[in-house]
Structure formats: C-alpha cells, structure tokens
Amino acid sequence: MSKEFLANEVSEKKLISPEIFDQRLVYYLQASPRKDQQISLNLINTRLWLSELSQRYQQVITLDTIPDEAWTDKLANYDIFWFMGIYLPSQFSASHAKKYTHQYTYALPNINPEKDVVASPFAVANYLPNPRLVENWQVWDGMVEKLHRADKKVYIDFVPNHTAVDHPWAVEHPEYFIQASKGQYLARPDFYQVIDNNRGQTHYLAHGKDPNYPEWSDTLQLNYGREDVHQAMTEQLLSLVDHVDGLRCDMAMLLNPSTFLRTWGWTLNNEEKEYVSQHPFWQKAIPQAKAKAMSLGKSFDFMAEAYWEKDLLAKNFDYIYLDELYKHLLRVAKGESSHHLKEHIKHLLYCAKNQRTCKDTVYLENHDEERAIKSMGKEFSQAAAALISFLPNTMLLINQGQDEGKTISPPMQINRSPQEKSDIQLKNYYQNLLQLKQSKLFREGQWSMAQLNQQAKNLITLEVISNDQEIKALIFINMGRDHGHIQILQQANYQAISTYQLNNNHYSYLKSENKNLNFSLAPLNTQIVFFAS
C-alpha cells in the first residue's frame, strides 16, 4: 500500500528546534478539563470488581472502602464510571439463574452455584443499593462525592421495560403488568408467571420481552399502555436523580410506541393502544429528570442502549449506542475491505462537526458482547480501539477488563471473577491511548479525515489541528494485515517534528532537513506524526 499527501510548498521560515517544539507538545498533550468532545466511560461490573478487590486485599471491600490505590488508574484514564448491578438482588432471579449453572462453567470451571451464582443485574426487584456492595444511599452518596472531587461522573442502570418477578409491584399492583387469561397461560405456560396478589387473587403476568428474542423468564413486562405505569416509573427514575449524574437505560427502544405495540399490541385494548401511541415515555420523563437535576444544581445525562428507532430516542437522550460501527469493525476484522469503514468514519466526522445534540456511544465490547480480543483478535482490536477512541463528539465505552486484555466475558449471573492474568502490553497500550484521548490537542482540536492523494485500501488517516493552529497531528491507522508505505509531502505552513508509534510507545524526532517523509507502517499499527506551524 502507498499514499501521498497533497500540500503546498512550505513557506520559507526558520525551522523550529526540537527543544521549542517539546515545550509546545507538552502543553498540547497535557490533560484538558474540557470533556464535551472526547469522553471516556468505564463500565464496571460492580460485584466482580469488589470481589477482585476483596481477594486482593484479603478483606471485604465495599464501594465506600475501596483503597485509593485501586482507583489510581481508573481516575487517570476515565471521565465517567458506570456502576452496573448495584441494586438489591432479586431472589427469584438468583434461583432462576442456578438452573443454568452449567452455562457459566466456561468462566468458572469450579463454580459453586450456592456461592457464585447470583441474580441478573437487569432483573431489578428494588431500586435500593445492595448492602453487600454499599450499605445505603447515604454511604453511596459519599462515594459519589469523592469521585466528584476528582471531577468524575457516575452512572447507574435504569431498567424501564420490566421488573424482576419478585418486585413488590407484582403483588401490590399486578395491574401494572401485561396480563393474560388462565387459558392463555395454559397454552403458553413458559411465557407467563403465576402471581397471587396481596388480596389472594391469581394473575398471569407476561415475562419481559424483546420482539426479536424469547422472553426473559426472571422478569415481568410492564404495561406502558397505562398512565399509572408511566407515573410510577417516572417517579422511580426521578428518585435516582438524587444519587448519580446519569442513567444508562437498558433496551431503551422497547418503550418506543411502535416497538411496544409491535411486541405487545395483541394484548392491549384500544384505550391502551391509544395511550401508548400518544405518550412516548421518554419524551416526558427525561425533561422532568433534567429539570429536577437542574434544581439540584447539576447536569444529568441519559445514555440509551438501543439498536433501532434511534432517531426518536435522539430527541431526548444524550448518548446512544452505536452498534452499527461495532458490527462494521467486526466485519473488517473478519476480512472485509476497509473501504466502507472509511466512508463510515467520514460520515461520523461530518456528524460531529454539525454538533448533534445526541452523541454516539462507541465500543468494541460490552457486557453483552464477546471480548474484543477474541472477536477481533488482539492486534486488530488495538487498531480498532485507536480508531474509535479518537472520534470526536462521542463517548468511548471501555468494558471492565478490556483495558487489561481479558479474554473471558463473564456471565452477568456470577459474582466471582474468572481467573485471568492481565496482558501487560495491552494494558500499557490502553493507558497511553486514553491519556492521548484526554489531551488538550485531542479534546479541543478540530478533527477531520485527512485529504489523501491516494486512498490506500486499509489505511485510515485522521487529522487534528489545535484551535490556535500552532500544532497538528496526523494519525495513521493501518486496519489491514499488510505493511503500508507512507509518503508525506511537506505541509503548507507546517514543519514535521516528531513521530509517535502507539503500539510500542516509541517517540522519536524527525530530521528537519527532510522535505518529505517516508516510512512503513506495520499491519494493524497506529502512528502519529506531529507538526508545528
């Protein structure tokens, strides 16, 4: 592969010395407090992290007793922490999960179902903290305040589509859920849960469901055709605003009117169908939550896990999963040409410049997906991590263990981590990548796809220029499995000073007398060339 940069001849001027450039580079690569353009979020499986820490320190560790040294890397690398699975566990969900213990042995070969198998974090029985993780909201708030002092934000889950089977509403307000007759239950017993309410009446309540997959048998489906359900869930949402800076909303698109009617319309009466159609839940609930947050003197974020009907969600959400990019990267990892990926990146950069109110959450893995190191391969996952990390006006989601090279994706129903050693090379790679992402140049600069003379097949080149145009960087990411020869003609008004190889953390000066630069970029490697004006 080869490429050339188009550029005008450099105007004659005194060359910049490496010493002077070093001073500039130190300034532009220092961390910037601005987080609107380059944001990083760490997904923390709370139960597993505290289990790891308890084992490491040989004592019970809760969220409020985490040693400062355990926070060091996280505070250096991330802006937001999403604590997954903090709520009081569902006993029904835990019992249900034990039936599938054999499916978890890939992560824990010596699994003990009584000690190691727990409830799904997405079958919520009560939106109160799990006392094994943190004693109560007051203690939790103290932990959050500590992170606020470090200028960090905290997110937790909100699961709006369904509750756990043993949620108090099942017996106190069975009318909140999708109902069936006894005949319907007998025809499809796995689809419903038999519930006796607190007046001794029997109800047949549907399990929670995505229209494209089987039901979640440890959950009950809320009926959004009812005004009282909207009110109850809005009140629940508003109560969480007191304790965090944002909510990650599980399967948010399931509440969209068209999706809800597609999934459950056959069970609703005409009045309920009309209510669903005329009252999109998020359209009213999110502004109420943001108004409450404002009255408390803070901002509040909503991040949607969503895979369709994103345009409707984008009217109210701050961030939405960009699964399209994730799937595109998987295809390229399996051998597809990078040509369409380049066009995809170009489109995302265009969108970033147009200041959309809703931003993309980009990722290589999350708790639902396979580990990137396995689905893409280690080397490709590094190149892909560099690519998505530098996309402006996005949120980068890094899954727990991803930045250490972990290969086992733990099931959500275990509370002990698989035994794995960290990959030191990959850990250092992410450390360097995330530090670059936080820099003044990368956070505050103007991003674009570099203008190339030849579009090399598997090479993606990004350009970032500081707002004062004193410095710029070209980021070359080789997404292919062949070496790429790179030729850079001298840049108009810019002098190439140094180059940084991200994969081996090697920084070197360039010879100032060279008018053009030529170098070879190894497969799936990333190289940055810095220029000064």
Secondary structure, 3 states (H helix, E strand, C coil): CEEEECCCCCCCCCCCCHHHHHHHHHHHCCECCCCCCEEEEEEEEHHHHHHHHHHHHCCCCCHHHCCHHHHHHHHHHCCEEEEECCECCCHHHHHHHHCCHHHHCCCCCCCCHHHHECCCCCCCCCCCECCCCCCCHHHHHHHHHHHHHCCCEEEEEECCCEEECCCCHHHHCHHHECEECHHHHHHCHHHEEEEECCCCCEEEEECECCCCCCCECCEEEECCCCHHHHHHHHHHHHHHHCCCCEEEECCHHHHCHHHHHHHHHHHCCHHHHHHHHHCCHHHHHHHHHHHHHHHCCCCCEEEECCCCCHHHHCCCCCEEECHHHHHHHHHHHCCCCCHHHHHHHHHHHHHHHCCCCCEEEEECCCCCCCCHHHHCCHHHHHHHHHHHHCCCCEEEEEECCHHHCCCCCCCCCECCCCCCCCCHHHHHHHHHHHHHHCEHHHHHCEEEECCECCCCCCEEEEEEECCCCCEEEEEEEECCCCCEEEEECCCCCCEEEEEEECCCCEEEECCCCCCCEEEEECCCCEEEEEEEC
